[in-house]
């Protein structure tokens, strides 16, 4: 009989969304969709060329209409009936939610939301393009609701609180190299089981220090459903 209160925390990264057709954050040449990453994913880049940044994320938002959740996303949503699942994702897409997952923490923001540049507490749903001249109720320009390089990660404390009470940690589709997300595993209880799912695993220091670590050299779409089935049968 499965303990329905068992806490599973899944940390997902770009590799998981890549299986649905979303390009990973950086290509091998250091470019992202033909752009230098810092020109479109840093606060400095925003100040230098707001039109470029808005257009870049408008294109990313449009891409969401062309992709669907994969088997890994759907398996997580289905497993909510068996486990207490929290998903901490570095991805800015809505694939986890579209598959049906309810407890999703976006560390790096969400493509389908906009934020005021001067009143950051103002965040609203946004499906179409964000243009220069689109403003919040106080009259400030709207920007993508994305955590860029050079900015704080407002959801990190919430994420830590989930990890500290986990029975099982699953890391999938991320090399866990970007901080502060890279250090999240270190907050897990010593007795927590940790699974790392990736076809080309790269263990960071926090993962290497875990005694109860299992590495599964599989993709998210294959590894997550299989692992959740195994955990349900345990």
URZILIN-V675869 format. One record per pair of residues at least 12 apart in sequence whose ideal C-beta (glycine too) atoms are under 6 Angstrom apart, sorted by the first residue. I is the first residue (numbers start at 1). J is the second residue. Records with the same first field share a line. If there is no record, write none. Layout:
I = J ; J
//
This chain:
2 = 82 ; 232
5 = 84
6 = 83 ; 167
7 = 84 ; 165 ; 166 ; 167
8 = 83 ; 85 ; 168
9 = 86 ; 162 ; 163 ; 166 ; 169
10 = 87 ; 170
11 = 88 ; 171
12 = 89 ; 172 ; 173
13 = 90 ; 173 ; 174
15 = 173
16 = 172 ; 173 ; 220
17 = 91 ; 93
19 = 70 ; 219 ; 220 ; 221
20 = 67 ; 70 ; 95
21 = 67
22 = 67 ; 93
40 = 53 ; 56
41 = 148 ; 149
42 = 148 ; 149 ; 150
43 = 148 ; 150 ; 151
54 = 130
57 = 144
58 = 129
60 = 111
61 = 111
64 = 93
69 = 95 ; 98 ; 99
70 = 221
71 = 221 ; 225
72 = 220 ; 221 ; 224
73 = 95 ; 96 ; 99
74 = 99
75 = 224 ; 225 ; 228
76 = 101
77 = 99 ; 100 ; 101
79 = 228
82 = 232
86 = 103 ; 162
87 = 101 ; 104
88 = 105 ; 159
89 = 106
90 = 107 ; 108 ; 181
92 = 108 ; 109 ; 110 ; 111 ; 146
94 = 112
105 = 155 ; 158 ; 159
107 = 153 ; 155 ; 181
108 = 147
109 = 145 ; 146 ; 147
110 = 145
113 = 125 ; 126 ; 145
114 = 126 ; 130 ; 142 ; 145
115 = 143 ; 145
116 = 136 ; 140
117 = 140 ; 141 ; 143
118 = 140
119 = 136 ; 138 ; 140
122 = 136
123 = 145
130 = 142
153 = 180
156 = 180
160 = 187
163 = 184 ; 187 ; 188
164 = 187
166 = 188 ; 192
168 = 193
169 = 188 ; 192 ; 194
170 = 195
171 = 196
172 = 197 ; 220
173 = 220
175 = 202
176 = 204
182 = 204
183 = 206
185 = 206 ; 207
186 = 206
193 = 212
194 = 210 ; 213
195 = 214 ; 227
196 = 215
197 = 216 ; 218 ; 223
199 = 217 ; 219
201 = 215
//
